[in-house]
């Protein structure tokens, strides 16, 4: 799952997004965009990124 590409435009994986959430403490889609550039081209992955954020932020 961590190697699953979430942002096809930028080639950002699930694992890279989770790392940004866990290690850097990011909590918003905008934070993830700024850190990884995911969602900055077509925006088609925004819902997927938000799902990952919601999943990990509810574990806190």
mmCIF file of the N, C-alpha and C atoms, coordinates in Angstrom:
data_MODEL
# 
_entry.id   MODEL 
# 
loop_
_atom_site.group_PDB 
_atom_site.id 
_atom_site.type_symbol 
_atom_site.label_atom_id 
_atom_site.label_alt_id 
_atom_site.label_comp_id 
_atom_site.label_asym_id 
_atom_site.label_entity_id 
_atom_site.label_seq_id 
_atom_site.pdbx_PDB_ins_code 
_atom_site.Cartn_x 
_atom_site.Cartn_y 
_atom_site.Cartn_z 
_atom_site.occupancy 
_atom_site.B_iso_or_equiv 
_atom_site.pdbx_formal_charge 
_atom_site.auth_seq_id 
_atom_site.auth_comp_id 
_atom_site.auth_asym_id 
_atom_site.auth_atom_id 
_atom_site.pdbx_PDB_model_num 
ATOM 1   N N  . UNK A 1 1  ? 0.821   -1.195 0.000   1.00 0.00 ? 1  UNK A N  1 
ATOM 2   C CA . UNK A 1 1  ? 0.000   0.000  0.000   1.00 0.00 ? 1  UNK A CA 1 
ATOM 3   C C  . UNK A 1 1  ? 0.863   1.258  0.000   1.00 0.00 ? 1  UNK A C  1 
ATOM 4   N N  . UNK A 1 2  ? 2.007   1.227  0.673   1.00 0.00 ? 2  UNK A N  1 
ATOM 5   C CA . UNK A 1 2  ? 2.812   2.437  0.761   1.00 0.00 ? 2  UNK A CA 1 
ATOM 6   C C  . UNK A 1 2  ? 3.436   2.822  -0.576  1.00 0.00 ? 2  UNK A C  1 
ATOM 7   N N  . UNK A 1 3  ? 3.556   1.850  -1.489  1.00 0.00 ? 3  UNK A N  1 
ATOM 8   C CA . UNK A 1 3  ? 4.091   2.150  -2.814  1.00 0.00 ? 3  UNK A CA 1 
ATOM 9   C C  . UNK A 1 3  ? 3.010   2.508  -3.822  1.00 0.00 ? 3  UNK A C  1 
ATOM 10  N N  . UNK A 1 4  ? 1.746   2.483  -3.402  1.00 0.00 ? 4  UNK A N  1 
ATOM 11  C CA . UNK A 1 4  ? 0.643   2.823  -4.286  1.00 0.00 ? 4  UNK A CA 1 
ATOM 12  C C  . UNK A 1 4  ? 0.731   4.300  -4.661  1.00 0.00 ? 4  UNK A C  1 
ATOM 13  N N  . UNK A 1 5  ? 0.704   4.574  -5.952  1.00 0.00 ? 5  UNK A N  1 
ATOM 14  C CA . UNK A 1 5  ? 0.739   5.957  -6.426  1.00 0.00 ? 5  UNK A CA 1 
ATOM 15  C C  . UNK A 1 5  ? -0.611  6.611  -6.151  1.00 0.00 ? 5  UNK A C  1 
ATOM 16  N N  . UNK A 1 6  ? -0.577  7.707  -5.442  1.00 0.00 ? 6  UNK A N  1 
ATOM 17  C CA . UNK A 1 6  ? -1.788  8.464  -5.139  1.00 0.00 ? 6  UNK A CA 1 
ATOM 18  C C  . UNK A 1 6  ? -1.927  9.630  -6.117  1.00 0.00 ? 6  UNK A C  1 
ATOM 19  N N  . UNK A 1 7  ? -0.828  10.314 -6.369  1.00 0.00 ? 7  UNK A N  1 
ATOM 20  C CA . UNK A 1 7  ? -0.819  11.433 -7.318  1.00 0.00 ? 7  UNK A CA 1 
ATOM 21  C C  . UNK A 1 7  ? -0.072  10.992 -8.568  1.00 0.00 ? 7  UNK A C  1 
ATOM 22  N N  . UNK A 1 8  ? -0.831  10.689 -9.606  1.00 0.00 ? 8  UNK A N  1 
ATOM 23  C CA . UNK A 1 8  ? -0.215  10.227 -10.846 1.00 0.00 ? 8  UNK A CA 1 
ATOM 24  C C  . UNK A 1 8  ? 0.611   11.309 -11.522 1.00 0.00 ? 8  UNK A C  1 
ATOM 25  N N  . UNK A 1 9  ? 0.178   12.540 -11.442 1.00 0.00 ? 9  UNK A N  1 
ATOM 26  C CA . UNK A 1 9  ? 0.879   13.632 -12.119 1.00 0.00 ? 9  UNK A CA 1 
ATOM 27  C C  . UNK A 1 9  ? 2.291   13.831 -11.571 1.00 0.00 ? 9  UNK A C  1 
ATOM 28  N N  . UNK A 1 10 ? 2.437   13.736 -10.257 1.00 0.00 ? 10 UNK A N  1 
ATOM 29  C CA . UNK A 1 10 ? 3.725   13.984 -9.610  1.00 0.00 ? 10 UNK A CA 1 
ATOM 30  C C  . UNK A 1 10 ? 4.409   12.706 -9.130  1.00 0.00 ? 10 UNK A C  1 
ATOM 31  N N  . UNK A 1 11 ? 3.732   11.557 -9.260  1.00 0.00 ? 11 UNK A N  1 
ATOM 32  C CA . UNK A 1 11 ? 4.317   10.287 -8.853  1.00 0.00 ? 11 UNK A CA 1 
ATOM 33  C C  . UNK A 1 11 ? 4.479   10.144 -7.345  1.00 0.00 ? 11 UNK A C  1 
ATOM 34  N N  . UNK A 1 12 ? 3.570   10.740 -6.587  1.00 0.00 ? 12 UNK A N  1 
ATOM 35  C CA . UNK A 1 12 ? 3.648   10.706 -5.126  1.00 0.00 ? 12 UNK A CA 1 
ATOM 36  C C  . UNK A 1 12 ? 2.899   9.482  -4.604  1.00 0.00 ? 12 UNK A C  1 
ATOM 37  N N  . UNK A 1 13 ? 3.557   8.750  -3.711  1.00 0.00 ? 13 UNK A N  1 
ATOM 38  C CA . UNK A 1 13 ? 2.987   7.512  -3.195  1.00 0.00 ? 13 UNK A CA 1 
ATOM 39  C C  . UNK A 1 13 ? 2.229   7.728  -1.883  1.00 0.00 ? 13 UNK A C  1 
ATOM 40  N N  . UNK A 1 14 ? 1.452   6.725  -1.559  1.00 0.00 ? 14 UNK A N  1 
ATOM 41  C CA . UNK A 1 14 ? 0.734   6.685  -0.280  1.00 0.00 ? 14 UNK A CA 1 
ATOM 42  C C  . UNK A 1 14 ? 1.726   6.855  0.868   1.00 0.00 ? 14 UNK A C  1 
ATOM 43  N N  . UNK A 1 15 ? 2.825   6.144  0.793   1.00 0.00 ? 15 UNK A N  1 
ATOM 44  C CA . UNK A 1 15 ? 3.843   6.200  1.844   1.00 0.00 ? 15 UNK A CA 1 
ATOM 45  C C  . UNK A 1 15 ? 4.434   7.580  2.039   1.00 0.00 ? 15 UNK A C  1 
ATOM 46  N N  . UNK A 1 16 ? 4.655   8.300  0.957   1.00 0.00 ? 16 UNK A N  1 
ATOM 47  C CA . UNK A 1 16 ? 5.197   9.658  1.066   1.00 0.00 ? 16 UNK A CA 1 
ATOM 48  C C  . UNK A 1 16 ? 4.209   10.587 1.767   1.00 0.00 ? 16 UNK A C  1 
ATOM 49  N N  . UNK A 1 17 ? 2.941   10.390 1.495   1.00 0.00 ? 17 UNK A N  1 
ATOM 50  C CA . UNK A 1 17 ? 1.912   11.212 2.145   1.00 0.00 ? 17 UNK A CA 1 
ATOM 51  C C  . UNK A 1 17 ? 1.827   10.869 3.626   1.00 0.00 ? 17 UNK A C  1 
ATOM 52  N N  . UNK A 1 18 ? 1.844   9.587  3.938   1.00 0.00 ? 18 UNK A N  1 
ATOM 53  C CA . UNK A 1 18 ? 1.800   9.157  5.342   1.00 0.00 ? 18 UNK A CA 1 
ATOM 54  C C  . UNK A 1 18 ? 3.022   9.680  6.098   1.00 0.00 ? 18 UNK A C  1 
ATOM 55  N N  . UNK A 1 19 ? 4.176   9.652  5.481   1.00 0.00 ? 19 UNK A N  1 
ATOM 56  C CA . UNK A 1 19 ? 5.384   10.177 6.114   1.00 0.00 ? 19 UNK A CA 1 
ATOM 57  C C  . UNK A 1 19 ? 5.225   11.658 6.440   1.00 0.00 ? 19 UNK A C  1 
ATOM 58  N N  . UNK A 1 20 ? 4.657   12.417 5.502   1.00 0.00 ? 20 UNK A N  1 
ATOM 59  C CA . UNK A 1 20 ? 4.440   13.849 5.742   1.00 0.00 ? 20 UNK A CA 1 
ATOM 60  C C  . UNK A 1 20 ? 3.485   14.070 6.908   1.00 0.00 ? 20 UNK A C  1 
ATOM 61  N N  . UNK A 1 21 ? 2.503   13.209 7.035   1.00 0.00 ? 21 UNK A N  1 
ATOM 62  C CA . UNK A 1 21 ? 1.536   13.332 8.130   1.00 0.00 ? 21 UNK A CA 1 
ATOM 63  C C  . UNK A 1 21 ? 2.187   12.955 9.458   1.00 0.00 ? 21 UNK A C  1 
ATOM 64  N N  . UNK A 1 22 ? 2.832   11.795 9.497   1.00 0.00 ? 22 UNK A N  1 
ATOM 65  C CA . UNK A 1 22 ? 3.371   11.271 10.749  1.00 0.00 ? 22 UNK A CA 1 
ATOM 66  C C  . UNK A 1 22 ? 4.623   11.998 11.218  1.00 0.00 ? 22 UNK A C  1 
ATOM 67  N N  . UNK A 1 23 ? 5.566   12.209 10.314  1.00 0.00 ? 23 UNK A N  1 
ATOM 68  C CA . UNK A 1 23 ? 6.855   12.761 10.724  1.00 0.00 ? 23 UNK A CA 1 
ATOM 69  C C  . UNK A 1 23 ? 6.875   14.283 10.761  1.00 0.00 ? 23 UNK A C  1 
ATOM 70  N N  . UNK A 1 24 ? 6.091   14.905 9.920   1.00 0.00 ? 24 UNK A N  1 
ATOM 71  C CA . UNK A 1 24 ? 6.115   16.368 9.863   1.00 0.00 ? 24 UNK A CA 1 
ATOM 72  C C  . UNK A 1 24 ? 4.897   16.999 10.533  1.00 0.00 ? 24 UNK A C  1 
ATOM 73  N N  . UNK A 1 25 ? 3.900   16.174 10.866  1.00 0.00 ? 25 UNK A N  1 
ATOM 74  C CA . UNK A 1 25 ? 2.736   16.678 11.577  1.00 0.00 ? 25 UNK A CA 1 
ATOM 75  C C  . UNK A 1 25 ? 1.733   17.426 10.722  1.00 0.00 ? 25 UNK A C  1 
ATOM 76  N N  . UNK A 1 26 ? 1.773   17.213 9.428   1.00 0.00 ? 26 UNK A N  1 
ATOM 77  C CA . UNK A 1 26 ? 0.849   17.922 8.550   1.00 0.00 ? 26 UNK A CA 1 
ATOM 78  C C  . UNK A 1 26 ? -0.571  17.417 8.735   1.00 0.00 ? 26 UNK A C  1 
ATOM 79  N N  . UNK A 1 27 ? -1.525  18.356 8.660   1.00 0.00 ? 27 UNK A N  1 
ATOM 80  C CA . UNK A 1 27 ? -2.909  18.024 8.952   1.00 0.00 ? 27 UNK A CA 1 
ATOM 81  C C  . UNK A 1 27 ? -3.899  18.454 7.874   1.00 0.00 ? 27 UNK A C  1 
ATOM 82  N N  . UNK A 1 28 ? -3.424  19.135 6.822   1.00 0.00 ? 28 UNK A N  1 
ATOM 83  C CA . UNK A 1 28 ? -4.338  19.618 5.792   1.00 0.00 ? 28 UNK A CA 1 
ATOM 84  C C  . UNK A 1 28 ? -3.857  19.230 4.403   1.00 0.00 ? 28 UNK A C  1 
ATOM 85  N N  . UNK A 1 29 ? -4.797  19.246 3.467   1.00 0.00 ? 29 UNK A N  1 
ATOM 86  C CA . UNK A 1 29 ? -4.459  18.979 2.074   1.00 0.00 ? 29 UNK A CA 1 
ATOM 87  C C  . UNK A 1 29 ? -3.419  19.984 1.586   1.00 0.00 ? 29 UNK A C  1 
ATOM 88  N N  . UNK A 1 30 ? -3.569  21.233 1.966   1.00 0.00 ? 30 UNK A N  1 
ATOM 89  C CA . UNK A 1 30 ? -2.631  22.286 1.556   1.00 0.00 ? 30 UNK A CA 1 
ATOM 90  C C  . UNK A 1 30 ? -1.229  21.982 2.080   1.00 0.00 ? 30 UNK A C  1 
ATOM 91  N N  . UNK A 1 31 ? -1.133  21.494 3.319   1.00 0.00 ? 31 UNK A N  1 
ATOM 92  C CA . UNK A 1 31 ? 0.167   21.104 3.877   1.00 0.00 ? 31 UNK A CA 1 
ATOM 93  C C  . UNK A 1 31 ? 0.816   20.033 3.010   1.00 0.00 ? 31 UNK A C  1 
ATOM 94  N N  . UNK A 1 32 ? 0.029   19.024 2.645   1.00 0.00 ? 32 UNK A N  1 
ATOM 95  C CA . UNK A 1 32 ? 0.543   17.918 1.822   1.00 0.00 ? 32 UNK A CA 1 
ATOM 96  C C  . UNK A 1 32 ? 0.967   18.440 0.453   1.00 0.00 ? 32 UNK A C  1 
ATOM 97  N N  . UNK A 1 33 ? 0.170   19.326 -0.134  1.00 0.00 ? 33 UNK A N  1 
ATOM 98  C CA . UNK A 1 33 ? 0.535   19.931 -1.423  1.00 0.00 ? 33 UNK A CA 1 
ATOM 99  C C  . UNK A 1 33 ? 1.881   20.633 -1.322  1.00 0.00 ? 33 UNK A C  1 
ATOM 100 N N  . UNK A 1 34 ? 2.041   21.450 -0.309  1.00 0.00 ? 34 UNK A N  1 
ATOM 101 C CA . UNK A 1 34 ? 3.271   22.228 -0.159  1.00 0.00 ? 34 UNK A CA 1 
ATOM 102 C C  . UNK A 1 34 ? 4.485   21.338 0.053   1.00 0.00 ? 34 UNK A C  1 
ATOM 103 N N  . UNK A 1 35 ? 4.323   20.252 0.794   1.00 0.00 ? 35 UNK A N  1 
ATOM 104 C CA . UNK A 1 35 ? 5.446   19.369 1.106   1.00 0.00 ? 35 UNK A CA 1 
ATOM 105 C C  . UNK A 1 35 ? 5.800   18.447 -0.065  1.00 0.00 ? 35 UNK A C  1 
ATOM 106 N N  . UNK A 1 36 ? 4.782   17.861 -0.703  1.00 0.00 ? 36 UNK A N  1 
ATOM 107 C CA . UNK A 1 36 ? 5.053   16.804 -1.692  1.00 0.00 ? 36 UNK A CA 1 
ATOM 108 C C  . UNK A 1 36 ? 4.761   17.208 -3.131  1.00 0.00 ? 36 UNK A C  1 
ATOM 109 N N  . UNK A 1 37 ? 4.045   18.288 -3.336  1.00 0.00 ? 37 UNK A N  1 
ATOM 110 C CA . UNK A 1 37 ? 3.560   18.738 -4.640  1.00 0.00 ? 37 UNK A CA 1 
ATOM 111 C C  . UNK A 1 37 ? 2.422   17.865 -5.179  1.00 0.00 ? 37 UNK A C  1 
ATOM 112 N N  . UNK A 1 38 ? 1.963   16.908 -4.381  1.00 0.00 ? 38 UNK A N  1 
ATOM 113 C CA . UNK A 1 38 ? 0.800   16.095 -4.768  1.00 0.00 ? 38 UNK A CA 1 
ATOM 114 C C  . UNK A 1 38 ? -0.417  17.001 -4.864  1.00 0.00 ? 38 UNK A C  1 
ATOM 115 N N  . UNK A 1 39 ? -1.224  16.802 -5.893  1.00 0.00 ? 39 UNK A N  1 
ATOM 116 C CA . UNK A 1 39 ? -2.445  17.575 -6.060  1.00 0.00 ? 39 UNK A CA 1 
ATOM 117 C C  . UNK A 1 39 ? -2.243  18.960 -6.643  1.00 0.00 ? 39 UNK A C  1 
ATOM 118 N N  . UNK A 1 40 ? -1.038  19.242 -7.112  1.00 0.00 ? 40 UNK A N  1 
ATOM 119 C CA . UNK A 1 40 ? -0.764  20.584 -7.623  1.00 0.00 ? 40 UNK A CA 1 
ATOM 120 C C  . UNK A 1 40 ? -0.949  20.710 -9.130  1.00 0.00 ? 40 UNK A C  1 
ATOM 121 N N  . UNK A 1 41 ? -1.150  19.589 -9.826  1.00 0.00 ? 41 UNK A N  1 
ATOM 122 C CA . UNK A 1 41 ? -1.297  19.664 -11.280 1.00 0.00 ? 41 UNK A CA 1 
ATOM 123 C C  . UNK A 1 41 ? -2.767  19.608 -11.665 1.00 0.00 ? 41 UNK A C  1 
ATOM 124 N N  . UNK A 1 42 ? -3.385  18.454 -11.535 1.00 0.00 ? 42 UNK A N  1 
ATOM 125 C CA . UNK A 1 42 ? -4.788  18.339 -11.970 1.00 0.00 ? 42 UNK A CA 1 
ATOM 126 C C  . UNK A 1 42 ? -5.764  18.333 -10.797 1.00 0.00 ? 42 UNK A C  1 
ATOM 127 N N  . UNK A 1 43 ? -5.282  18.011 -9.599  1.00 0.00 ? 43 UNK A N  1 
ATOM 128 C CA . UNK A 1 43 ? -6.147  17.989 -8.418  1.00 0.00 ? 43 UNK A CA 1 
ATOM 129 C C  . UNK A 1 43 ? -7.007  16.744 -8.303  1.00 0.00 ? 43 UNK A C  1 
ATOM 130 N N  . UNK A 1 44 ? -6.845  15.800 -9.213  1.00 0.00 ? 44 UNK A N  1 
ATOM 131 C CA . UNK A 1 44 ? -7.669  14.600 -9.202  1.00 0.00 ? 44 UNK A CA 1 
ATOM 132 C C  . UNK A 1 44 ? -7.454  13.701 -7.994  1.00 0.00 ? 44 UNK A C  1 
ATOM 133 N N  . UNK A 1 45 ? -6.360  13.888 -7.293  1.00 0.00 ? 45 UNK A N  1 
ATOM 134 C CA . UNK A 1 45 ? -6.053  13.034 -6.143  1.00 0.00 ? 45 UNK A CA 1 
ATOM 135 C C  . UNK A 1 45 ? -6.466  13.673 -4.813  1.00 0.00 ? 45 UNK A C  1 
ATOM 136 N N  . UNK A 1 46 ? -7.073  14.832 -4.863  1.00 0.00 ? 46 UNK A N  1 
ATOM 137 C CA . UNK A 1 46 ? -7.409  15.549 -3.626  1.00 0.00 ? 46 UNK A CA 1 
ATOM 138 C C  . UNK A 1 46 ? -8.259  14.702 -2.686  1.00 0.00 ? 46 UNK A C  1 
ATOM 139 N N  . UNK A 1 47 ? -9.277  14.028 -3.213  1.00 0.00 ? 47 UNK A N  1 
ATOM 140 C CA . UNK A 1 47 ? -10.128 13.186 -2.361  1.00 0.00 ? 47 UNK A CA 1 
ATOM 141 C C  . UNK A 1 47 ? -9.338  12.048 -1.732  1.00 0.00 ? 47 UNK A C  1 
ATOM 142 N N  . UNK A 1 48 ? -8.431  11.437 -2.511  1.00 0.00 ? 48 UNK A N  1 
ATOM 143 C CA . UNK A 1 48 ? -7.616  10.343 -1.982  1.00 0.00 ? 48 UNK A CA 1 
ATOM 144 C C  . UNK A 1 48 ? -6.690  10.832 -0.872  1.00 0.00 ? 48 UNK A C  1 
ATOM 145 N N  . UNK A 1 49 ? -6.102  11.989 -1.077  1.00 0.00 ? 49 UNK A N  1 
ATOM 146 C CA . UNK A 1 49 ? -5.218  12.561 -0.058  1.00 0.00 ? 49 UNK A CA 1 
ATOM 147 C C  . UNK A 1 49 ? -6.016  12.896 1.195   1.00 0.00 ? 49 UNK A C  1 
ATOM 148 N N  . UNK A 1 50 ? -7.190  13.455 1.016   1.00 0.00 ? 50 UNK A N  1 
ATOM 149 C CA . UNK A 1 50 ? -8.028  13.798 2.168   1.00 0.00 ? 50 UNK A CA 1 
ATOM 150 C C  . UNK A 1 50 ? -8.428  12.548 2.944   1.00 0.00 ? 50 UNK A C  1 
ATOM 151 N N  . UNK A 1 51 ? -8.696  11.467 2.227   1.00 0.00 ? 51 UNK A N  1 
ATOM 152 C CA . UNK A 1 51 ? -9.021  10.194 2.887   1.00 0.00 ? 51 UNK A CA 1 
ATOM 153 C C  . UNK A 1 51 ? -7.862  9.720  3.756   1.00 0.00 ? 51 UNK A C  1 
ATOM 154 N N  . UNK A 1 52 ? -6.651  9.815  3.221   1.00 0.00 ? 52 UNK A N  1 
ATOM 155 C CA . UNK A 1 52 ? -5.468  9.408  3.978   1.00 0.00 ? 52 UNK A CA 1 
ATOM 156 C C  . UNK A 1 52 ? -5.308  10.306 5.204   1.00 0.00 ? 52 UNK A C  1 
ATOM 157 N N  . UNK A 1 53 ? -5.470  11.601 5.022   1.00 0.00 ? 53 UNK A N  1 
ATOM 158 C CA . UNK A 1 53 ? -5.398  12.529 6.154   1.00 0.00 ? 53 UNK A CA 1 
ATOM 159 C C  . UNK A 1 53 ? -6.428  12.162 7.213   1.00 0.00 ? 53 UNK A C  1 
ATOM 160 N N  . UNK A 1 54 ? -7.668  11.970 6.794   1.00 0.00 ? 54 UNK A N  1 
ATOM 161 C CA . UNK A 1 54 ? -8.733  11.642 7.739   1.00 0.00 ? 54 UNK A CA 1 
ATOM 162 C C  . UNK A 1 54 ? -8.437  10.354 8.492   1.00 0.00 ? 54 UNK A C  1 
ATOM 163 N N  . UNK A 1 55 ? -7.920  9.362  7.776   1.00 0.00 ? 55 UNK A N  1 
ATOM 164 C CA . UNK A 1 55 ? -7.607  8.072  8.390   1.00 0.00 ? 55 UNK A CA 1 
ATOM 165 C C  . UNK A 1 55 ? -6.547  8.222  9.470   1.00 0.00 ? 55 UNK A C  1 
ATOM 166 N N  . UNK A 1 56 ? -5.486  8.953  9.185   1.00 0.00 ? 56 UNK A N  1 
ATOM 167 C CA . UNK A 1 56 ? -4.383  9.068  10.131  1.00 0.00 ? 56 UNK A CA 1 
ATOM 168 C C  . UNK A 1 56 ? -4.656  10.080 11.230  1.00 0.00 ? 56 UNK A C  1 
ATOM 169 N N  . UNK A 1 57 ? -5.421  11.106 10.942  1.00 0.00 ? 57 UNK A N  1 
ATOM 170 C CA . UNK A 1 57 ? -5.696  12.115 11.966  1.00 0.00 ? 57 UNK A CA 1 
ATOM 171 C C  . UNK A 1 57 ? -6.699  11.628 12.992  1.00 0.00 ? 57 UNK A C  1 
ATOM 172 N N  . UNK A 1 58 ? -7.555  10.689 12.617  1.00 0.00 ? 58 UNK A N  1 
ATOM 173 C CA . UNK A 1 58 ? -8.505  10.144 13.594  1.00 0.00 ? 58 UNK A CA 1 
ATOM 174 C C  . UNK A 1 58 ? -7.812  9.151  14.535  1.00 0.00 ? 58 UNK A C  1 
ATOM 175 N N  . UNK A 1 59 ? -6.622  8.684  14.183  1.00 0.00 ? 59 UNK A N  1 
ATOM 176 C CA . UNK A 1 59 ? -5.864  7.771  15.032  1.00 0.00 ? 59 UNK A CA 1 
ATOM 177 C C  . UNK A 1 59 ? -5.156  8.507  16.158  1.00 0.00 ? 59 UNK A C  1 
ATOM 178 N N  . UNK A 1 60 ? -5.043  9.812  16.039  1.00 0.00 ? 60 UNK A N  1 
ATOM 179 C CA . UNK A 1 60 ? -4.316  10.592 17.055  1.00 0.00 ? 60 UNK A CA 1 
ATOM 180 C C  . UNK A 1 60 ? -5.099  10.706 18.331  1.00 0.00 ? 60 UNK A C  1 
# 
